[in-house]
Amino acid sequence: MALVFCGLLLSAWPNAATPAWAEEKLTVYSGRAERLIKPVLDSFTTKTGIQIDLLSSGTTELVNRLKIEGDRSPADLFITNDAGSLEIARTAGLLRPLNMREIDRSIPSQFRAVDNSWIGLSGRFWIIVYNTTLVKPDQVKSLLDLANAEWKDKIAIPNSGSEYLQAGVSVIRASVGDERTKSFLQGLRDNAGSQVYQKSSQIVEAVAKGQVAIGIVNHYYVYRHLAAQPTAPLAVLMPDQHEGGMGAIMNVAGVGILKHTPRLDNAKLLVEFLVAQAGQKMFADLDKEYPLHPEVKADPVLIDRKSFRAALVPLTKLAELREPTQLLIEQVGLR
């Protein structure tokens, strides 16, 4: 994926003399799409006057880049859309443990690294999106149902390189074991056929057009599509809520401060902004994600977070599960 380098303009400090630290800047490596994170960083710049250089790329590419650059990296912070990648960066010794009251107050411990070297910022769920003219919601209870023969040529899925797919399959492996997961992937492969996409937005589009009946995506892609096209025949099903079901698969976007940064104070200011209520509300309002701060409400169009349960696999396990999951995906022959 091509690297996109974007400098954010320095904003004037409102109603006060510009503080000395405002002349400095931060460099953020982001595995999140620029359109999802830049408005939040722009707001931070407006509030503090701290300029931000944003380098956006694929998450795996950025982790590898950080390992190669080591202490010479210009990056001060690493933001990504997957807890597993953040945990890999932590175990590689790239991130700085943090002791900050604002983090402890704002983000529950299950959404942070054990040493606070990475902190979750917003939650997303791997859901089933369906075309309301082709599917009734009671036809599917579990993601595992999509391997059944009745869905032959009716589903769209992410490609094998998708971090979302890898994280989701990792949770399924931890929940139901390798054999059942392998059978699920084989059925998914056969049922999807050629309907394999690089982008989740393409899956939602295919479902909306009736090219397929069902797709698997992170929930916010559906709600963003509906915000732009409210009459689209789309609905969300939160799977695996039945008795004995594993629960909905959750992942988080998150942030970590690089261990070597010489701009620690400013980096901490950005983390504080992202985890505080104002920053969390921006993720909820702009990106249709679930805020992790317990006092910030999700967009009301989303399924009420209290109405469903999540899978119990700890986010910190996603890193150790990733490599065997990738091997299993390769063995099955997903495209």
Contacts in CASP RR format, 6 or more apart in sequence:
PFRMAT RR
TARGET T0000
AUTHOR 0000-0000-0000
METHOD contacts of the structure
MODEL  1
MALVFCGLLLSAWPNAATPAWAEEKLTVYSGRAERLIKPVLDSFTTKTGI
QIDLLSSGTTELVNRLKIEGDRSPADLFITNDAGSLEIARTAGLLRPLNM
REIDRSIPSQFRAVDNSWIGLSGRFWIIVYNTTLVKPDQVKSLLDLANAE
WKDKIAIPNSGSEYLQAGVSVIRASVGDERTKSFLQGLRDNAGSQVYQKS
SQIVEAVAKGQVAIGIVNHYYVYRHLAAQPTAPLAVLMPDQHEGGMGAIM
NVAGVGILKHTPRLDNAKLLVEFLVAQAGQKMFADLDKEYPLHPEVKADP
VLIDRKSFRAALVPLTKLAELREPTQLLIEQVGLR
1 57 0 8 1.000
1 58 0 8 1.000
1 61 0 8 1.000
2 57 0 8 1.000
3 55 0 8 1.000
3 56 0 8 1.000
3 57 0 8 1.000
4 34 0 8 1.000
4 54 0 8 1.000
4 55 0 8 1.000
4 56 0 8 1.000
4 57 0 8 1.000
5 53 0 8 1.000
5 54 0 8 1.000
5 55 0 8 1.000
6 34 0 8 1.000
6 38 0 8 1.000
6 53 0 8 1.000
6 54 0 8 1.000
6 55 0 8 1.000
6 56 0 8 1.000
7 51 0 8 1.000
7 52 0 8 1.000
7 53 0 8 1.000
7 54 0 8 1.000
8 38 0 8 1.000
8 41 0 8 1.000
8 42 0 8 1.000
8 45 0 8 1.000
8 51 0 8 1.000
8 52 0 8 1.000
8 53 0 8 1.000
8 54 0 8 1.000
9 45 0 8 1.000
9 51 0 8 1.000
10 22 0 8 1.000
10 25 0 8 1.000
10 45 0 8 1.000
10 49 0 8 1.000
10 51 0 8 1.000
11 45 0 8 1.000
11 46 0 8 1.000
11 49 0 8 1.000
12 18 0 8 1.000
12 49 0 8 1.000
13 19 0 8 1.000
13 22 0 8 1.000
13 48 0 8 1.000
13 49 0 8 1.000
14 46 0 8 1.000
18 49 0 8 1.000
21 50 0 8 1.000
21 265 0 8 1.000
21 266 0 8 1.000
22 48 0 8 1.000
22 49 0 8 1.000
22 50 0 8 1.000
24 50 0 8 1.000
24 51 0 8 1.000
24 263 0 8 1.000
24 266 0 8 1.000
25 50 0 8 1.000
25 51 0 8 1.000
25 52 0 8 1.000
25 53 0 8 1.000
26 50 0 8 1.000
26 51 0 8 1.000
26 52 0 8 1.000
26 53 0 8 1.000
26 76 0 8 1.000
26 77 0 8 1.000
26 263 0 8 1.000
26 266 0 8 1.000
26 267 0 8 1.000
26 270 0 8 1.000
27 52 0 8 1.000
27 53 0 8 1.000
27 55 0 8 1.000
27 74 0 8 1.000
27 75 0 8 1.000
27 76 0 8 1.000
27 77 0 8 1.000
28 37 0 8 1.000
28 41 0 8 1.000
28 52 0 8 1.000
28 53 0 8 1.000
28 54 0 8 1.000
28 55 0 8 1.000
28 75 0 8 1.000
28 76 0 8 1.000
28 77 0 8 1.000
28 78 0 8 1.000
28 79 0 8 1.000
28 270 0 8 1.000
29 55 0 8 1.000
29 57 0 8 1.000
29 62 0 8 1.000
29 65 0 8 1.000
29 66 0 8 1.000
29 75 0 8 1.000
29 77 0 8 1.000
29 78 0 8 1.000
29 79 0 8 1.000
30 37 0 8 1.000
30 54 0 8 1.000
30 55 0 8 1.000
30 56 0 8 1.000
30 57 0 8 1.000
30 62 0 8 1.000
30 78 0 8 1.000
30 79 0 8 1.000
30 80 0 8 1.000
31 56 0 8 1.000
31 57 0 8 1.000
31 58 0 8 1.000
31 59 0 8 1.000
31 62 0 8 1.000
31 79 0 8 1.000
31 80 0 8 1.000
31 81 0 8 1.000
32 56 0 8 1.000
32 79 0 8 1.000
32 80 0 8 1.000
32 81 0 8 1.000
32 253 0 8 1.000
33 56 0 8 1.000
34 54 0 8 1.000
34 56 0 8 1.000
36 286 0 8 1.000
36 287 0 8 1.000
37 54 0 8 1.000
37 56 0 8 1.000
37 79 0 8 1.000
38 54 0 8 1.000
39 282 0 8 1.000
39 286 0 8 1.000
40 274 0 8 1.000
40 279 0 8 1.000
40 282 0 8 1.000
40 283 0 8 1.000
40 286 0 8 1.000
41 52 0 8 1.000
41 54 0 8 1.000
41 270 0 8 1.000
43 273 0 8 1.000
43 278 0 8 1.000
43 279 0 8 1.000
43 282 0 8 1.000
44 50 0 8 1.000
44 52 0 8 1.000
44 269 0 8 1.000
44 270 0 8 1.000
44 273 0 8 1.000
44 274 0 8 1.000
45 51 0 8 1.000
45 52 0 8 1.000
47 273 0 8 1.000
48 269 0 8 1.000
48 273 0 8 1.000
50 266 0 8 1.000
50 269 0 8 1.000
50 270 0 8 1.000
52 270 0 8 1.000
53 74 0 8 1.000
55 62 0 8 1.000
55 75 0 8 1.000
57 65 0 8 1.000
59 80 0 8 1.000
59 81 0 8 1.000
59 82 0 8 1.000
59 85 0 8 1.000
59 163 0 8 1.000
60 85 0 8 1.000
60 163 0 8 1.000
62 78 0 8 1.000
62 80 0 8 1.000
63 85 0 8 1.000
63 88 0 8 1.000
63 89 0 8 1.000
63 92 0 8 1.000
63 94 0 8 1.000
65 73 0 8 1.000
66 73 0 8 1.000
66 75 0 8 1.000
66 78 0 8 1.000
66 89 0 8 1.000
66 92 0 8 1.000
66 94 0 8 1.000
66 258 0 8 1.000
67 92 0 8 1.000
67 94 0 8 1.000
69 75 0 8 1.000
70 94 0 8 1.000
70 260 0 8 1.000
71 260 0 8 1.000
73 258 0 8 1.000
73 260 0 8 1.000
75 258 0 8 1.000
75 261 0 8 1.000
76 257 0 8 1.000
76 258 0 8 1.000
76 261 0 8 1.000
76 263 0 8 1.000
76 266 0 8 1.000
76 267 0 8 1.000
77 255 0 8 1.000
77 256 0 8 1.000
77 257 0 8 1.000
77 258 0 8 1.000
77 261 0 8 1.000
77 267 0 8 1.000
77 270 0 8 1.000
77 271 0 8 1.000
78 86 0 8 1.000
78 89 0 8 1.000
78 94 0 8 1.000
78 95 0 8 1.000
78 255 0 8 1.000
78 256 0 8 1.000
78 258 0 8 1.000
79 121 0 8 1.000
79 253 0 8 1.000
79 254 0 8 1.000
79 255 0 8 1.000
79 256 0 8 1.000
80 86 0 8 1.000
80 253 0 8 1.000
80 254 0 8 1.000
81 124 0 8 1.000
81 163 0 8 1.000
81 251 0 8 1.000
81 253 0 8 1.000
81 254 0 8 1.000
82 163 0 8 1.000
82 164 0 8 1.000
82 167 0 8 1.000
82 251 0 8 1.000
82 253 0 8 1.000
82 318 0 8 1.000
83 118 0 8 1.000
83 120 0 8 1.000
83 167 0 8 1.000
83 251 0 8 1.000
83 252 0 8 1.000
83 254 0 8 1.000
83 315 0 8 1.000
83 316 0 8 1.000
83 318 0 8 1.000
84 167 0 8 1.000
84 315 0 8 1.000
84 316 0 8 1.000
84 318 0 8 1.000
84 319 0 8 1.000
84 322 0 8 1.000
85 163 0 8 1.000
85 319 0 8 1.000
86 95 0 8 1.000
86 113 0 8 1.000
86 118 0 8 1.000
86 120 0 8 1.000
86 254 0 8 1.000
86 256 0 8 1.000
87 113 0 8 1.000
87 118 0 8 1.000
87 315 0 8 1.000
87 316 0 8 1.000
87 318 0 8 1.000
87 319 0 8 1.000
88 319 0 8 1.000
88 322 0 8 1.000
89 95 0 8 1.000
89 118 0 8 1.000
89 256 0 8 1.000
90 113 0 8 1.000
90 115 0 8 1.000
90 117 0 8 1.000
90 118 0 8 1.000
91 319 0 8 1.000
93 259 0 8 1.000
94 258 0 8 1.000
94 259 0 8 1.000
95 113 0 8 1.000
95 117 0 8 1.000
95 118 0 8 1.000
95 256 0 8 1.000
95 257 0 8 1.000
95 258 0 8 1.000
95 259 0 8 1.000
96 117 0 8 1.000
96 256 0 8 1.000
96 257 0 8 1.000
96 258 0 8 1.000
96 259 0 8 1.000
96 261 0 8 1.000
96 264 0 8 1.000
97 113 0 8 1.000
97 115 0 8 1.000
97 116 0 8 1.000
97 117 0 8 1.000
98 115 0 8 1.000
98 116 0 8 1.000
98 117 0 8 1.000
98 119 0 8 1.000
98 257 0 8 1.000
98 268 0 8 1.000
98 271 0 8 1.000
99 116 0 8 1.000
100 116 0 8 1.000
100 268 0 8 1.000
100 271 0 8 1.000
100 272 0 8 1.000
102 271 0 8 1.000
102 272 0 8 1.000
102 275 0 8 1.000
102 276 0 8 1.000
103 112 0 8 1.000
103 116 0 8 1.000
103 119 0 8 1.000
103 271 0 8 1.000
103 272 0 8 1.000
103 275 0 8 1.000
106 275 0 8 1.000
106 276 0 8 1.000
106 277 0 8 1.000
106 280 0 8 1.000
106 292 0 8 1.000
106 293 0 8 1.000
107 119 0 8 1.000
107 120 0 8 1.000
107 121 0 8 1.000
107 275 0 8 1.000
107 292 0 8 1.000
107 293 0 8 1.000
108 292 0 8 1.000
108 294 0 8 1.000
110 314 0 8 1.000
110 315 0 8 1.000
111 119 0 8 1.000
111 120 0 8 1.000
111 123 0 8 1.000
111 252 0 8 1.000
111 292 0 8 1.000
111 315 0 8 1.000
112 118 0 8 1.000
112 119 0 8 1.000
112 120 0 8 1.000
113 119 0 8 1.000
113 316 0 8 1.000
114 316 0 8 1.000
117 256 0 8 1.000
117 257 0 8 1.000
118 254 0 8 1.000
118 255 0 8 1.000
118 256 0 8 1.000
119 254 0 8 1.000
119 255 0 8 1.000
119 256 0 8 1.000
119 271 0 8 1.000
119 274 0 8 1.000
119 275 0 8 1.000
120 252 0 8 1.000
120 253 0 8 1.000
120 254 0 8 1.000
120 255 0 8 1.000
120 275 0 8 1.000
120 292 0 8 1.000
121 252 0 8 1.000
121 253 0 8 1.000
121 254 0 8 1.000
121 255 0 8 1.000
121 274 0 8 1.000
121 275 0 8 1.000
121 280 0 8 1.000
121 283 0 8 1.000
121 292 0 8 1.000
122 252 0 8 1.000
122 253 0 8 1.000
122 254 0 8 1.000
122 280 0 8 1.000
122 283 0 8 1.000
122 284 0 8 1.000
122 287 0 8 1.000
122 289 0 8 1.000
122 290 0 8 1.000
122 291 0 8 1.000
122 292 0 8 1.000
123 250 0 8 1.000
123 251 0 8 1.000
123 252 0 8 1.000
123 253 0 8 1.000
123 289 0 8 1.000
123 290 0 8 1.000
123 291 0 8 1.000
123 292 0 8 1.000
124 218 0 8 1.000
124 219 0 8 1.000
124 220 0 8 1.000
124 250 0 8 1.000
124 251 0 8 1.000
124 252 0 8 1.000
124 253 0 8 1.000
124 289 0 8 1.000
124 290 0 8 1.000
125 218 0 8 1.000
125 219 0 8 1.000
125 238 0 8 1.000
125 248 0 8 1.000
125 249 0 8 1.000
125 250 0 8 1.000
125 290 0 8 1.000
125 310 0 8 1.000
126 143 0 8 1.000
126 164 0 8 1.000
126 167 0 8 1.000
126 168 0 8 1.000
126 216 0 8 1.000
126 217 0 8 1.000
126 218 0 8 1.000
126 219 0 8 1.000
126 248 0 8 1.000
126 249 0 8 1.000
126 250 0 8 1.000
126 251 0 8 1.000
127 216 0 8 1.000
127 217 0 8 1.000
127 218 0 8 1.000
127 219 0 8 1.000
127 222 0 8 1.000
127 236 0 8 1.000
127 237 0 8 1.000
127 238 0 8 1.000
127 239 0 8 1.000
127 248 0 8 1.000
128 140 0 8 1.000
128 143 0 8 1.000
128 146 0 8 1.000
128 214 0 8 1.000
128 215 0 8 1.000
128 216 0 8 1.000
128 236 0 8 1.000
128 237 0 8 1.000
128 239 0 8 1.000
129 203 0 8 1.000
129 204 0 8 1.000
129 207 0 8 1.000
129 214 0 8 1.000
129 215 0 8 1.000
129 216 0 8 1.000
129 217 0 8 1.000
129 221 0 8 1.000
129 222 0 8 1.000
129 234 0 8 1.000
129 235 0 8 1.000
129 236 0 8 1.000
129 237 0 8 1.000
130 137 0 8 1.000
130 140 0 8 1.000
130 207 0 8 1.000
130 213 0 8 1.000
130 214 0 8 1.000
130 215 0 8 1.000
130 234 0 8 1.000
130 235 0 8 1.000
130 237 0 8 1.000
131 207 0 8 1.000
131 208 0 8 1.000
131 210 0 8 1.000
131 212 0 8 1.000
131 213 0 8 1.000
131 214 0 8 1.000
131 233 0 8 1.000
131 234 0 8 1.000
132 233 0 8 1.000
132 234 0 8 1.000
132 235 0 8 1.000
133 210 0 8 1.000
133 233 0 8 1.000
134 154 0 8 1.000
134 210 0 8 1.000
134 213 0 8 1.000
135 213 0 8 1.000
135 214 0 8 1.000
137 235 0 8 1.000
137 237 0 8 1.000
140 146 0 8 1.000
140 214 0 8 1.000
140 237 0 8 1.000
140 239 0 8 1.000
141 239 0 8 1.000
141 240 0 8 1.000
141 241 0 8 1.000
141 242 0 8 1.000
142 239 0 8 1.000
142 240 0 8 1.000
142 242 0 8 1.000
142 245 0 8 1.000
142 246 0 8 1.000
143 172 0 8 1.000
143 184 0 8 1.000
143 216 0 8 1.000
143 239 0 8 1.000
143 240 0 8 1.000
143 249 0 8 1.000
144 172 0 8 1.000
144 176 0 8 1.000
144 180 0 8 1.000
144 184 0 8 1.000
144 240 0 8 1.000
145 151 0 8 1.000
146 155 0 8 1.000
146 184 0 8 1.000
146 187 0 8 1.000
146 188 0 8 1.000
146 191 0 8 1.000
146 214 0 8 1.000
146 216 0 8 1.000
147 183 0 8 1.000
147 184 0 8 1.000
147 185 0 8 1.000
147 186 0 8 1.000
147 187 0 8 1.000
147 188 0 8 1.000
147 191 0 8 1.000
148 187 0 8 1.000
148 191 0 8 1.000
149 191 0 8 1.000
151 191 0 8 1.000
151 213 0 8 1.000
151 214 0 8 1.000
152 190 0 8 1.000
152 191 0 8 1.000
153 191 0 8 1.000
153 193 0 8 1.000
153 195 0 8 1.000
153 212 0 8 1.000
154 191 0 8 1.000
154 212 0 8 1.000
154 213 0 8 1.000
154 214 0 8 1.000
155 188 0 8 1.000
155 191 0 8 1.000
155 192 0 8 1.000
155 195 0 8 1.000
155 212 0 8 1.000
155 213 0 8 1.000
155 214 0 8 1.000
155 215 0 8 1.000
155 216 0 8 1.000
156 192 0 8 1.000
156 195 0 8 1.000
156 196 0 8 1.000
156 197 0 8 1.000
156 202 0 8 1.000
156 203 0 8 1.000
156 206 0 8 1.000
156 207 0 8 1.000
156 211 0 8 1.000
156 212 0 8 1.000
156 214 0 8 1.000
156 215 0 8 1.000
156 216 0 8 1.000
157 165 0 8 1.000
157 188 0 8 1.000
157 192 0 8 1.000
157 195 0 8 1.000
157 196 0 8 1.000
157 197 0 8 1.000
157 203 0 8 1.000
157 215 0 8 1.000
157 216 0 8 1.000
157 334 0 8 1.000
158 164 0 8 1.000
158 165 0 8 1.000
158 196 0 8 1.000
158 197 0 8 1.000
158 198 0 8 1.000
158 200 0 8 1.000
158 203 0 8 1.000
158 216 0 8 1.000
158 217 0 8 1.000
159 165 0 8 1.000
159 196 0 8 1.000
159 197 0 8 1.000
159 198 0 8 1.000
159 334 0 8 1.000
159 335 0 8 1.000
160 329 0 8 1.000
160 330 0 8 1.000
160 333 0 8 1.000
160 334 0 8 1.000
160 335 0 8 1.000
161 329 0 8 1.000
162 198 0 8 1.000
164 200 0 8 1.000
164 217 0 8 1.000
164 218 0 8 1.000
164 251 0 8 1.000
165 329 0 8 1.000
165 334 0 8 1.000
166 322 0 8 1.000
166 325 0 8 1.000
166 326 0 8 1.000
166 329 0 8 1.000
167 249 0 8 1.000
167 251 0 8 1.000
167 318 0 8 1.000
167 322 0 8 1.000
168 249 0 8 1.000
168 251 0 8 1.000
169 181 0 8 1.000
169 185 0 8 1.000
169 325 0 8 1.000
169 328 0 8 1.000
169 329 0 8 1.000
170 313 0 8 1.000
170 317 0 8 1.000
170 318 0 8 1.000
170 321 0 8 1.000
170 322 0 8 1.000
170 325 0 8 1.000
171 246 0 8 1.000
171 249 0 8 1.000
171 311 0 8 1.000
171 313 0 8 1.000
171 318 0 8 1.000
171 321 0 8 1.000
172 181 0 8 1.000
172 184 0 8 1.000
172 246 0 8 1.000
172 249 0 8 1.000
173 181 0 8 1.000
173 321 0 8 1.000
173 324 0 8 1.000
173 325 0 8 1.000
173 328 0 8 1.000
174 313 0 8 1.000
174 317 0 8 1.000
174 321 0 8 1.000
175 246 0 8 1.000
175 311 0 8 1.000
175 313 0 8 1.000
176 184 0 8 1.000
176 246 0 8 1.000
178 328 0 8 1.000
181 328 0 8 1.000
182 328 0 8 1.000
182 331 0 8 1.000
182 332 0 8 1.000
185 328 0 8 1.000
185 329 0 8 1.000
185 332 0 8 1.000
185 334 0 8 1.000
186 332 0 8 1.000
188 334 0 8 1.000
189 332 0 8 1.000
189 333 0 8 1.000
189 334 0 8 1.000
189 335 0 8 1.000
195 206 0 8 1.000
195 211 0 8 1.000
195 212 0 8 1.000
196 334 0 8 1.000
196 335 0 8 1.000
197 203 0 8 1.000
197 206 0 8 1.000
200 217 0 8 1.000
200 218 0 8 1.000
200 221 0 8 1.000
201 221 0 8 1.000
201 224 0 8 1.000
201 225 0 8 1.000
203 215 0 8 1.000
203 216 0 8 1.000
203 217 0 8 1.000
203 221 0 8 1.000
204 215 0 8 1.000
204 217 0 8 1.000
204 221 0 8 1.000
204 222 0 8 1.000
204 225 0 8 1.000
204 234 0 8 1.000
205 225 0 8 1.000
206 212 0 8 1.000
206 215 0 8 1.000
207 213 0 8 1.000
207 214 0 8 1.000
207 215 0 8 1.000
207 234 0 8 1.000
208 225 0 8 1.000
208 229 0 8 1.000
208 232 0 8 1.000
208 233 0 8 1.000
208 234 0 8 1.000
210 233 0 8 1.000
218 251 0 8 1.000
219 236 0 8 1.000
219 288 0 8 1.000
219 302 0 8 1.000
219 303 0 8 1.000
220 287 0 8 1.000
220 288 0 8 1.000
220 289 0 8 1.000
222 234 0 8 1.000
222 236 0 8 1.000
223 236 0 8 1.000
223 288 0 8 1.000
223 299 0 8 1.000
223 301 0 8 1.000
223 302 0 8 1.000
224 287 0 8 1.000
224 288 0 8 1.000
225 232 0 8 1.000
225 234 0 8 1.000
226 232 0 8 1.000
226 234 0 8 1.000
226 301 0 8 1.000
227 288 0 8 1.000
227 301 0 8 1.000
236 303 0 8 1.000
238 248 0 8 1.000
238 303 0 8 1.000
238 308 0 8 1.000
239 247 0 8 1.000
239 248 0 8 1.000
240 246 0 8 1.000
240 247 0 8 1.000
240 248 0 8 1.000
240 249 0 8 1.000
240 311 0 8 1.000
241 247 0 8 1.000
241 248 0 8 1.000
241 308 0 8 1.000
241 309 0 8 1.000
246 311 0 8 1.000
246 312 0 8 1.000
247 308 0 8 1.000
247 309 0 8 1.000
247 310 0 8 1.000
247 311 0 8 1.000
247 312 0 8 1.000
248 308 0 8 1.000
248 309 0 8 1.000
248 310 0 8 1.000
248 311 0 8 1.000
249 310 0 8 1.000
249 311 0 8 1.000
250 310 0 8 1.000
250 311 0 8 1.000
250 315 0 8 1.000
251 315 0 8 1.000
251 318 0 8 1.000
252 292 0 8 1.000
252 315 0 8 1.000
253 283 0 8 1.000
253 289 0 8 1.000
255 270 0 8 1.000
255 271 0 8 1.000
255 274 0 8 1.000
256 271 0 8 1.000
257 264 0 8 1.000
257 267 0 8 1.000
257 268 0 8 1.000
257 271 0 8 1.000
258 267 0 8 1.000
261 267 0 8 1.000
273 279 0 8 1.000
274 280 0 8 1.000
275 292 0 8 1.000
275 293 0 8 1.000
276 293 0 8 1.000
277 293 0 8 1.000
277 295 0 8 1.000
277 296 0 8 1.000
280 291 0 8 1.000
280 292 0 8 1.000
280 293 0 8 1.000
280 296 0 8 1.000
281 291 0 8 1.000
281 296 0 8 1.000
283 289 0 8 1.000
283 291 0 8 1.000
284 290 0 8 1.000
284 291 0 8 1.000
284 296 0 8 1.000
284 297 0 8 1.000
284 298 0 8 1.000
284 299 0 8 1.000
285 299 0 8 1.000
288 299 0 8 1.000
288 301 0 8 1.000
288 302 0 8 1.000
289 298 0 8 1.000
290 298 0 8 1.000
290 302 0 8 1.000
290 305 0 8 1.000
291 297 0 8 1.000
291 298 0 8 1.000
298 304 0 8 1.000
298 305 0 8 1.000
END
